[in-house]
Amino acid sequence: MRGKSVGKNFEEMGLRELPRYWWYAWFTASMGQFVDAYDTLIIGAALLYLIPIMSLTAVQTGLLAASAFIGVAIGAPVFGRFADRVGRRFLYMFDLVFLVVFGLLSGLVVNFIQLFITRLLVGIGVGGDYALSPTLVAEYAPAKRRGFALASMNSFWGIGSVVGFLTAYGLAVSLGSNPDLAWRVMLASEAIWGLVVILLRSKILESPRWAAIRAQLGEKKREDESLDVVEKLSGSRDSTISTGAAKKPSIRDLFTGKMWLVTLFIWVWWPIFDIAAYGSNLYTPYITAGLGLTTKADAFLASALYWVIALFGYYTAAFYYDRIGRRIMVIAGSLVMGIDMLVGWAIYDIMKVFPFLAVMALFSIYYYFMNFGPGPYTVTFAELWPTRIRGTGVGLAATFSRIGAAASAFVIPSIIKAIGFGGAFLLLGGTILFVALWSYFLMPETARLTQDLIEDRLPKGQFK
């Protein structure tokens, strides 16, 4: 019967102890990463068709690639702020309505302006998910396995990338004789995935930690809400769960004591990382095809293969993030990525052309180590901020990140046109080496810490 089971320390629960509901909640949040990746990669594929069909300039190409990122910069802080005030669940269910409606419309546009606007509006919905999905997983996961929960959640970015490129490959083969229809179906197809995720999320309950804090602040209706979720997660309404201090959310909490260093670290770290990450994610087919190695269809297939290899990086991170910590893996992964791109730049600068196997090896190493270390941290750092202000913290960080992503999407075509592929390799390598250095000096280690311990240590500057 309810209320008669023996309480547990939820924070110490292992993966085998977590119930089916926890895995369902984790999966629905992870699918947010899937649709984000699918959206990002499918526009990268569609651009190969759009550039000649719409006679796009390098500036227009960059604007289209960056449009959804600009939308994310708008949507993430708005959704995140509201989530701290009214809860995670309601917004979490409906943020992807933007993806469904405007994703479908993006396949029906007739000119560049219309496509830019629909892509911008898609990004607003995806931005909401940037703020909500990592927040919900961070608040659903026990401290002992929170690194696994967040890093493995991020692996769905890789799965979405593989599915996106394989979809592009299938459409390139089946609709190769009708390129105008091919890009339209590519962009409209993301609406299907958005609808699937919305339906899956209809069964998700509120964050137990957020609801518990609101109950302590006097919202009595939240108490049963929190206890019901705790019981679903641990088997007992009496289980111990770390929530952090019960206070009203205030943006000042992002800067209290030494927390300003944590917030500054993320606000610089994420946009710089995204220059390296999205510069490669968006333009891998473009670079691969541009080097003269493949047809459009084969460029999509080769890019899918890179992401299959990247999945092994995600799963390595999921296995070790709680065991050896986030910090050392982020630094190591970033260093290898940077060295890899600089080697690519040196080879290209000397030879001016790449053998096929060299290109495959270069990007395979890059993608594996991206997701071995820094990639999963783009959702794992949701654990850094207090529960009461986490949505706002993640949302604002996502805004800064999209500045880097949009800048990368916008400038890479111009860089390639101006100074060639060697310049692109140099840009990617230099930025990711900065990420390694920045992480070495400022990145806090939070592996296996409860929310109470994180909230106690980081404002005091106890980062390691």
C-alpha positions in Angstrom: 0.0 0.0 0.0 1.1 3.6 -0.5 3.0 5.2 2.3 4.0 1.8 4.0 7.1 1.0 2.0 10.5 1.6 3.5 12.2 4.8 2.4 15.4 4.8 0.4 18.1 7.2 -0.3 17.2 7.9 -3.9 20.5 9.6 -4.6 22.4 6.3 -4.1 20.2 4.2 -6.3 21.9 2.4 -9.2 20.7 1.9 -12.7 19.3 -1.6 -12.0 17.2 -0.2 -9.2 15.5 2.5 -11.3 12.0 1.6 -12.4 10.5 1.4 -15.8 9.0 4.9 -15.4 12.4 6.5 -14.9 13.7 4.9 -18.2 10.5 6.1 -20.0 11.1 9.7 -18.7 14.7 9.5 -19.6 13.8 8.3 -23.1 11.3 11.1 -23.8 13.8 13.7 -22.7 16.5 12.1 -24.9 14.2 12.3 -27.9 14.4 16.0 -27.5 18.1 15.6 -28.4 17.1 13.4 -31.3 14.9 16.0 -32.9 17.4 18.8 -32.3 20.1 16.8 -34.1 17.7 15.7 -36.9 16.7 19.3 -37.4 20.3 20.5 -37.5 21.6 17.8 -39.8 18.6 17.8 -42.2 19.1 21.5 -43.0 22.8 20.8 -43.6 21.7 18.1 -46.1 19.0 20.2 -47.7 21.5 23.1 -48.3 23.2 21.0 -50.9 20.0 21.2 -53.0 18.9 24.7 -51.9 22.2 26.5 -52.9 21.8 25.8 -56.6 18.0 25.8 -56.7 17.6 29.2 -54.9 20.9 30.5 -56.2 22.0 31.2 -52.6 24.9 33.4 -51.9 27.4 32.5 -49.1 25.7 35.0 -46.8 22.2 33.5 -47.5 23.6 30.0 -47.0 25.0 31.0 -43.7 21.7 32.7 -42.6 19.7 29.7 -43.4 22.1 27.4 -41.5 22.0 29.9 -38.6 18.3 30.6 -38.6 17.2 27.8 -36.2 20.1 28.7 -33.9 18.8 32.3 -33.6 15.4 30.9 -32.8 17.0 28.7 -30.0 18.6 31.8 -28.6 15.1 33.4 -28.3 13.2 30.3 -27.1 15.6 28.8 -24.6 15.6 31.7 -22.0 11.9 32.3 -22.4 10.9 28.7 -21.8 13.5 28.2 -19.1 12.4 31.2 -17.1 8.8 30.2 -17.3 9.7 26.6 -16.3 11.3 27.9 -13.1 8.0 29.7 -12.2 5.2 27.4 -13.4 6.9 24.0 -13.6 8.6 21.8 -16.2 5.9 19.5 -17.3 3.4 21.7 -19.2 6.0 23.5 -21.2 7.9 20.3 -21.8 4.9 18.8 -23.5 4.2 21.6 -25.9 7.5 23.3 -26.8 7.9 21.0 -29.8 4.6 22.2 -31.3 6.7 24.8 -33.0 8.8 22.1 -34.7 5.7 20.3 -35.9 3.9 23.3 -37.4 6.8 25.3 -38.8 8.8 22.2 -39.8 5.9 21.2 -42.0 5.6 24.8 -43.4 9.3 25.0 -44.1 8.8 22.3 -46.8 6.1 24.4 -48.5 7.9 27.8 -48.8 8.6 29.4 -52.1 11.5 31.8 -51.4 14.5 32.5 -49.1 12.7 34.9 -46.8 9.9 32.5 -46.1 12.3 29.6 -45.4 14.4 31.8 -43.1 11.3 32.8 -41.0 9.9 29.2 -40.7 13.4 27.9 -39.7 13.6 30.7 -37.1 10.3 29.6 -35.6 11.3 26.0 -35.6 14.3 27.1 -33.6 12.2 28.8 -30.9 10.5 25.4 -30.1 13.8 23.6 -30.2 15.2 26.3 -27.8 12.5 25.5 -25.3 13.6 21.9 -25.4 17.2 22.9 -24.8 16.1 24.5 -21.5 13.7 21.8 -20.4 15.0 18.3 -21.4 18.4 18.5 -19.6 16.7 20.2 -16.6 14.2 17.5 -16.3 16.8 14.6 -16.5 19.1 16.4 -14.0 16.2 16.5 -11.6 14.9 13.0 -12.2 18.3 11.3 -11.9 20.0 10.1 -8.7 23.3 11.7 -7.9 25.1 8.4 -8.2 24.2 8.0 -11.8 23.4 11.5 -13.0 26.4 11.6 -15.3 25.3 8.4 -17.0 21.7 9.8 -17.3 22.8 13.0 -18.9 25.6 11.7 -21.1 23.6 8.8 -22.4 20.7 11.2 -23.1 23.0 13.3 -25.2 23.8 10.1 -27.3 20.4 10.6 -28.9 22.0 13.6 -30.7 24.2 11.1 -32.4 21.2 8.8 -33.2 19.3 11.7 -34.6 22.3 12.6 -36.7 22.5 9.1 -38.1 18.8 9.0 -38.9 18.9 12.4 -40.4 21.7 11.6 -42.8 20.3 8.2 -43.7 16.9 9.9 -44.4 18.8 12.4 -46.6 20.6 9.6 -48.3 17.3 7.7 -49.0 15.6 10.8 -50.3 18.7 11.7 -52.4 18.5 8.2 -54.0 14.7 8.0 -54.4 14.1 11.6 -55.4 17.4 12.3 -57.2 15.6 13.2 -60.4 13.5 15.8 -58.5 15.8 17.8 -56.3 13.2 20.5 -55.5 10.9 17.8 -54.0 13.9 16.2 -52.2 14.8 19.2 -50.0 11.1 19.9 -49.3 10.5 16.4 -48.0 13.7 16.5 -46.0 12.6 19.6 -44.1 9.0 18.7 -43.7 9.9 15.2 -42.3 11.0 16.7 -39.0 7.4 17.5 -38.2 6.7 13.7 -37.9 9.4 13.3 -35.2 8.2 16.3 -33.3 4.6 14.9 -33.2 5.9 11.5 -32.0 7.8 13.1 -29.1 4.8 15.3 -28.0 2.6 12.1 -27.8 5.3 10.3 -25.8 5.6 13.1 -23.3 1.9 13.2 -22.4 2.5 10.6 -19.7 5.4 12.4 -18.0 4.9 13.9 -14.5 6.4 17.0 -12.9 10.0 17.2 -11.6 10.0 15.9 -8.1 12.7 18.3 -6.9 11.0 21.4 -8.3 7.6 20.4 -7.0 9.1 19.7 -3.5 10.7 23.1 -3.4 7.4 24.8 -4.4 5.6 22.8 -1.7 8.0 24.1 0.9 7.3 27.6 -0.4 3.6 27.2 0.4 2.1 25.6 -2.8 0.4 22.7 -1.0 -0.9 21.2 -4.2 2.7 20.5 -5.2 3.4 18.2 -2.2 1.4 15.2 -3.4 2.7 15.9 -6.9 6.3 15.6 -5.7 5.6 12.5 -3.5 3.9 10.7 -6.3 6.9 11.1 -8.6 9.3 10.1 -5.8 7.3 7.0 -5.2 7.3 6.2 -8.9 11.1 6.6 -9.0 12.1 4.8 -5.8 9.1 2.7 -4.6 8.5 4.8 -1.6 7.0 8.3 -0.8 9.4 8.4 2.2 12.6 8.2 0.1 15.3 10.8 0.6 15.8 13.1 -2.3 18.2 16.1 -2.5 16.4 19.3 -3.7 18.6 22.2 -2.8 17.4 25.3 -0.9 13.7 26.2 -1.0 13.7 29.8 -2.2 12.0 31.7 -4.9 13.9 31.8 -8.2 16.1 34.8 -8.8 18.6 35.5 -11.5 20.9 36.7 -8.8 21.3 33.0 -7.8 23.4 32.5 -11.0 26.0 34.9 -9.6 25.9 34.5 -5.8 29.4 34.1 -4.2 31.7 32.3 -6.7 28.7 31.1 -8.8 29.5 33.9 -11.2 32.6 32.0 -12.2 30.5 28.9 -13.0 28.1 30.9 -15.0 30.9 32.8 -16.8 32.6 29.5 -17.5 29.5 28.1 -19.3 28.6 31.3 -21.1 32.1 31.3 -22.7 32.6 27.5 -22.9 29.4 26.6 -24.8 29.5 29.1 -27.6 33.2 28.4 -28.3 32.6 24.7 -28.3 29.6 25.1 -30.6 31.8 26.9 -33.2 33.8 23.7 -33.4 30.9 21.3 -33.0 28.3 22.9 -35.4 31.0 24.0 -37.8 31.6 20.3 -38.4 28.0 19.0 -37.8 26.4 21.3 -40.4 29.0 21.2 -43.1 30.4 17.7 -43.0 28.5 16.7 -46.2 29.4 20.1 -47.7 33.1 19.7 -46.9 33.1 16.0 -47.9 31.5 16.7 -51.2 33.5 19.8 -51.7 36.8 17.9 -51.4 35.7 16.1 -54.6 35.3 12.6 -52.9 31.7 11.8 -53.3 28.3 12.5 -54.8 25.6 14.2 -52.7 24.1 10.8 -51.7 27.5 9.4 -50.8 28.4 12.5 -48.8 25.2 11.9 -46.7 26.2 8.2 -46.3 29.7 9.0 -45.2 28.4 11.6 -42.7 26.1 9.0 -41.2 29.1 6.7 -40.8 30.9 9.4 -38.9 28.0 9.6 -36.5 27.8 5.9 -36.0 31.4 6.1 -34.8 30.5 9.1 -32.7 27.9 7.0 -30.8 30.8 4.9 -29.3 32.1 8.2 -27.9 28.8 9.0 -26.3 28.6 5.6 -24.7 32.2 5.8 -23.5 31.3 9.1 -21.8 28.1 7.6 -20.3 30.2 4.7 -18.8 32.9 6.9 -17.3 31.3 10.3 -16.5 30.4 9.1 -13.0 33.5 7.0 -12.5 36.4 9.3 -13.4 34.5 12.6 -13.6 33.4 15.1 -16.2 36.4 17.4 -16.1 39.3 15.1 -17.3 37.1 13.7 -20.1 36.2 17.1 -21.4 39.8 18.3 -21.4 41.1 15.1 -23.0 38.5 14.9 -25.7 38.9 18.6 -26.6 42.7 18.2 -26.9 42.5 15.2 -29.3 39.8 17.0 -31.4 42.1 20.1 -31.7 45.2 18.1 -32.6 43.1 16.1 -35.2 41.9 19.3 -37.0 45.3 20.8 -37.0 46.8 17.7 -38.5 44.0 17.9 -41.2 44.9 21.5 -41.8 48.6 20.6 -42.2 47.9 17.8 -44.6 45.5 19.9 -46.7 47.8 22.9 -46.8 50.6 20.6 -48.1 48.7 18.3 -50.5 45.6 20.5 -51.4 43.6 17.3 -51.6 42.8 14.4 -49.3 42.8 10.6 -50.0 39.4 9.2 -49.2 40.6 7.1 -46.2 42.4 10.2 -44.8 39.1 12.2 -44.8 37.3 9.3 -43.1 40.0 8.8 -40.5 40.1 12.6 -39.8 36.4 13.0 -39.2 36.0 9.7 -37.4 38.5 10.7 -34.8 37.0 14.1 -34.5 33.5 12.9 -33.9 34.5 10.1 -31.5 36.4 12.4 -29.2 33.8 15.2 -29.5 31.3 12.9 -27.9 33.8 11.2 -25.6 34.3 14.4 -23.7 32.9 17.9 -24.4 29.7 16.9 -26.4 27.8 15.2 -23.5 28.8 18.1 -21.2 26.5 20.4 -23.2 23.6 18.8 -21.3 25.5 17.6 -18.2 26.2 21.1 -16.9 22.4 21.4 -16.2 23.4 20.0 -12.8 25.5 23.0 -11.9 22.7 25.5 -10.9 20.2 25.3 -8.0 16.9 23.5 -8.8 14.9 26.7 -8.2 16.8 28.5 -11.0 18.0 25.6 -13.2 15.6 26.3 -16.2 16.7 29.9 -16.3 20.4 28.9 -16.0 20.2 26.4 -18.8 18.1 28.6 -21.0 20.4 31.6 -20.8 23.4 29.3 -21.4 21.7 28.0 -24.5 21.3 31.6 -25.7 25.0 32.2 -25.5 25.7 28.8 -27.1 23.6 29.7 -30.1 25.7 32.8 -30.7 28.6 30.4 -31.3 26.5 28.0 -33.3 25.0 30.7 -35.4 28.4 32.4 -35.9 29.9 29.1 -37.0 27.0 28.3 -39.4 27.2 31.8 -40.8 31.0 32.1 -41.3 32.0 28.6 -42.4 30.7 28.9 -46.0 32.4 32.3 -46.3 35.7 31.0 -44.8 35.7 28.1 -47.2 35.0 30.4 -50.1 37.7 32.9 -49.0 40.5 30.7 -47.8 39.5 27.2 -48.6 39.0 24.0 -46.6 42.3 24.5 -44.8 41.0 27.6 -43.2 37.9 25.7 -41.9 40.1 23.0 -40.4 42.3 25.7 -38.7 39.2 27.4 -37.3 37.7 24.2 -35.9 41.1 23.1 -34.4 41.9 26.4 -32.8 38.5 26.9 -31.1 38.4 23.4 -29.6 41.9 23.8 -28.2 40.6 27.0 -26.5 37.8 24.9 -25.0 40.4 22.5 -23.5 42.3 25.4 -21.9 39.2 27.1 -20.6 38.0 23.8 -19.0 41.4 23.3 -17.4 41.2 26.6 -15.5 37.5 27.0 -14.7 35.5 23.8 -15.1 34.0 22.5 -11.8 33.8 18.8 -11.0 30.4 17.6 -9.9 30.5 13.8 -10.4 28.3 11.9 -7.8 27.5 15.1 -5.8 23.9 15.6 -4.6 22.1 18.8 -5.4 22.6 20.0 -1.8 26.4 19.4 -2.0 26.6 21.2 -5.4 24.6 24.1 -4.1 26.9 24.3 -1.0 30.3 23.9 -2.7 30.1 25.9 -6.0 29.2 29.3 -4.4 32.3 28.8 -2.2 34.6 28.2 -5.1 35.1 24.6 -4.3 35.3 23.4 -7.9 37.6 20.4 -7.7 
